Amino acid sequence: MITSIATSIATSKADIAASNPALASSSFQMAAAAILGMVVLMGVGFAPMDVVHNAAHDARHSFAFPCH
């Protein structure tokens, strides 16, 4: 029962996405943004601390934000 409902919902969403290219494009863009976000998050998470600090420091200076 639950499986058939989930399958029905998934099928109807796929039909809607296939019939509406804007929705399919939007879904692709959201997935691409999520993947990019995870790559950035993991890249910063595993980077040495001084590299992250220097990048943030340089970004603050590029926006003319006083930091010291």
Number of C-alpha atoms within 10 A of each C-alpha: 6 7 8 9 10 11 12 12 12 12 12 12 12 13 11 13 16 12 11 11 11 11 13 15 12 12 13 12 12 12 12 12 12 12 12 12 12 12 12 11 12 11 12 13 11 9 11 10 10 9 11 15 11 11 11 12 15 13 12 13 12 10 8 9 11 9 7 4
